[in-house]
């Protein structure tokens, strides 16, 4: 759990086995989000290869204006790429605003300065089984009735 905001590029295996933290970096090496099970990761720049290998939970947002990430750098065995909803866009912007506040990031400031254009260049990485589980939870009846204490 917790939050991590890093002004700069990190090496290999960033957010491996992340199970609940929110983490923002400006780029990462190979194998980012490998075996990730929860949390939110935001990459404001380039990634190395094999991103999301074995990712089974959580969500990643990757800034990909050149479409290099979706066309070869991401391991697509367990994930799919999704469009970013309005609610997700609000959350993503808030996370990047915190990143700028805590790190004085030029990269983050530049993305926020032209947010509408920047947003179009983000990719949402969602593990397929995690998405199915969330959909099931949204439609299932609660196992227990709500208790009212008088």
Secondary structure, DSSP 8 states (H G I E B T S, - for coil): --EEE-SS---TTTTTT-EEEEEEES---TTTTTT-EEEEEEE-S---SSBTTT--EEEEEEE-TTSTIIIIIB--SSEEEE---HHHHHHHHHHHHHHHHHH--HHHHHHHHTHHHHHHTEEEEEEHHHHHHHHHHHHS--SS------
